[in-house]
Amino acid sequence: MAAIEIFTSKKKNIFLLFLTIIFLAIGLFCFLNANGLSKDGKRNIVFIEAIGIIVVVFALTALFFIIKNLLNNQWVLAIDEKALHIRIQKYYLIPWEEIIGFQELEIKGNKSILIQVRNPETLIANEKNFFVKKMMQWSQKMYGAPISIASSTMKISHKELVSLLLESLATYK
């Protein structure tokens, strides 16, 4: 089996960009028209403006990451005979000998694949980012795996990704 590289899906990111722009417009509308939205006196103007600001900040943050993904032409997942290479928040190289297996997880319709490793404590200890380290610890505690991947923004379906990972694990382990 030759090395496989999986990139982000431009179509999925453009769709997310479109939704985020709509969300941003709604937030701006709420902020700029708080007086009109509270004419009946039942709604507080400050509350409506605060909600508008929160929505705008959230949408702008999402917009930043979506545009970053659209401009990024690097792979997010690579599979070769030595290891599974993941480039999501940062670059992770997980040798096949360290991988115990994969487990599917679905939370409110969002599907992820948990990567179960032999020494999760070592992987977590090597993480420098405090927030990412805490997320890895939480994921390990809740699901038994410190790293998970989702095909939602990749150029591959969830079913194909699971199949590819299981086939690669059987071949290279």
C-alpha positions as CSV (number, residue, x, y, z in Angstrom):
1,M,0.0,0.0,0.0
2,A,1.5,3.4,-1.0
3,A,1.5,6.4,1.2
4,I,-1.9,8.1,1.4
5,E,-2.5,11.8,2.0
6,I,-5.9,13.2,2.8
7,F,-6.6,17.0,2.4
8,T,-9.3,19.3,3.7
9,S,-12.4,19.5,1.5
10,K,-12.8,22.9,-0.1
11,K,-16.5,22.2,-0.7
12,K,-17.2,21.6,2.9
13,N,-15.2,24.6,4.0
14,I,-17.0,26.9,1.5
15,F,-20.3,25.7,2.9
16,L,-19.1,26.4,6.4
17,L,-17.9,29.8,5.2
18,F,-21.4,30.6,3.8
19,L,-23.1,29.5,7.1
20,T,-20.7,31.6,9.1
21,I,-21.3,34.7,7.0
22,I,-25.1,34.3,7.6
23,F,-24.4,33.8,11.3
24,L,-22.2,37.0,11.3
25,A,-25.0,38.9,9.5
26,I,-27.6,37.8,12.1
27,G,-25.3,38.9,14.9
28,L,-24.6,42.3,13.3
29,F,-28.4,42.7,12.7
30,C,-29.1,42.0,16.4
31,F,-26.4,44.4,17.6
32,L,-27.3,47.3,15.2
33,N,-31.1,46.9,15.6
34,A,-31.4,46.2,19.3
35,N,-33.8,49.2,19.7
36,G,-36.1,47.9,17.0
37,L,-36.1,44.4,18.4
38,S,-37.0,45.5,21.9
39,K,-39.9,47.9,21.0
40,D,-42.5,45.9,22.8
41,G,-40.6,46.4,26.1
42,K,-40.4,42.7,26.8
43,R,-36.7,42.4,25.7
44,N,-33.8,44.3,27.3
45,I,-31.7,46.3,24.7
46,V,-28.4,45.6,26.5
47,F,-29.2,41.9,26.4
48,I,-29.9,41.9,22.7
49,E,-26.7,43.9,22.0
50,A,-24.7,41.5,24.2
51,I,-26.0,38.5,22.3
52,G,-25.2,40.3,19.0
53,I,-21.6,40.9,20.1
54,I,-21.2,37.3,21.3
55,V,-22.5,36.0,18.0
56,V,-20.2,38.4,16.0
57,V,-17.1,37.4,18.0
58,F,-17.9,33.7,17.6
59,A,-18.6,34.1,13.9
60,L,-15.4,36.1,13.3
61,T,-13.3,33.5,15.1
62,A,-14.9,30.7,13.1
63,L,-14.4,32.8,9.9
64,F,-10.7,33.0,10.7
65,F,-10.2,29.3,11.0
66,I,-12.4,28.5,8.0
67,I,-10.4,30.9,5.8
68,K,-7.2,29.5,7.2
69,N,-8.4,26.0,6.2
70,L,-9.3,27.2,2.7
71,L,-5.9,28.7,2.1
72,N,-4.1,25.7,3.6
73,N,-3.0,23.3,0.9
74,Q,-1.4,20.8,3.2
75,W,-2.6,17.4,4.1
76,V,-4.4,16.9,7.4
77,L,-3.9,13.1,7.6
78,A,-1.2,10.9,6.0
79,I,-0.8,7.2,6.3
80,D,2.4,5.3,5.4
81,E,4.0,2.0,6.5
82,K,5.7,3.6,9.5
83,A,3.0,5.7,11.1
84,L,-0.2,7.6,11.1
85,H,0.5,11.4,10.6
86,I,-2.1,13.8,11.9
87,R,-1.9,17.6,11.3
88,I,-5.0,19.1,12.9
89,Q,-4.1,21.4,15.9
90,K,-0.4,20.4,15.5
91,Y,1.5,17.6,14.0
92,Y,1.3,14.2,15.6
93,L,3.2,11.1,14.4
94,I,1.8,7.9,15.9
95,P,3.8,4.8,15.0
96,W,1.6,1.8,14.1
97,E,3.2,-0.2,17.0
98,E,1.7,2.4,19.4
99,I,-1.8,2.1,18.0
100,I,-4.1,-0.4,19.7
101,G,-7.1,0.3,17.6
102,F,-9.8,2.7,16.5
103,Q,-13.2,3.3,17.9
104,E,-16.1,5.2,16.4
105,L,-17.8,7.8,18.4
106,E,-21.0,9.8,17.6
107,I,-22.1,12.7,19.6
108,K,-25.3,14.5,18.5
109,G,-24.8,13.4,14.9
110,N,-21.1,14.3,14.7
111,K,-19.0,11.3,14.0
112,S,-15.4,11.0,15.2
113,I,-12.8,8.3,15.3
114,L,-10.9,7.7,18.6
115,I,-7.3,6.6,18.2
116,Q,-6.5,4.2,21.1
117,V,-2.8,4.1,21.9
118,R,-0.5,2.0,24.1
119,N,0.9,4.9,26.2
120,P,-1.6,7.7,26.2
121,E,0.1,9.3,29.3
122,T,3.4,9.8,27.3
123,L,1.5,11.4,24.4
124,I,-0.4,13.7,26.8
125,A,2.8,14.5,28.7
126,N,4.6,15.6,25.5
127,E,1.8,18.1,24.7
128,K,3.0,21.7,25.4
129,N,-0.2,23.6,24.9
130,F,-2.1,23.7,28.3
131,F,-5.6,23.8,26.7
132,V,-4.9,20.9,24.2
133,K,-3.3,18.9,27.1
134,K,-6.4,19.3,29.2
135,M,-8.6,18.3,26.3
136,M,-6.5,15.2,25.7
137,Q,-6.7,14.3,29.4
138,W,-10.5,14.8,29.3
139,S,-10.8,12.7,26.1
140,Q,-8.7,9.9,27.6
141,K,-10.8,9.9,30.8
142,M,-14.1,10.0,29.0
143,Y,-13.5,7.8,26.0
144,G,-10.2,6.0,26.6
145,A,-8.3,7.7,23.8
146,P,-6.4,11.1,23.9
147,I,-6.7,11.9,20.2
148,S,-9.7,11.8,17.9
149,I,-10.2,12.7,14.3
150,A,-13.3,13.6,12.3
151,S,-13.8,13.4,8.6
152,S,-16.2,16.3,8.6
153,T,-13.8,18.7,6.9
154,M,-11.7,16.1,5.0
155,K,-12.0,15.0,1.4
156,I,-13.2,11.6,2.6
157,S,-16.4,10.2,4.0
158,H,-16.5,8.9,7.6
159,K,-17.1,5.4,6.4
160,E,-14.2,5.5,4.0
161,L,-11.9,6.9,6.6
162,V,-12.8,4.2,9.2
163,S,-12.3,1.5,6.5
164,L,-8.9,3.0,5.5
165,L,-7.6,3.3,9.0
166,L,-8.6,-0.3,9.9
167,E,-7.1,-1.7,6.7
168,S,-3.9,0.3,7.3
169,L,-3.7,-0.9,10.9
170,A,-4.1,-4.5,9.8
171,T,-1.5,-4.1,7.0
172,Y,1.2,-2.1,8.9
173,K,1.0,-3.4,12.5
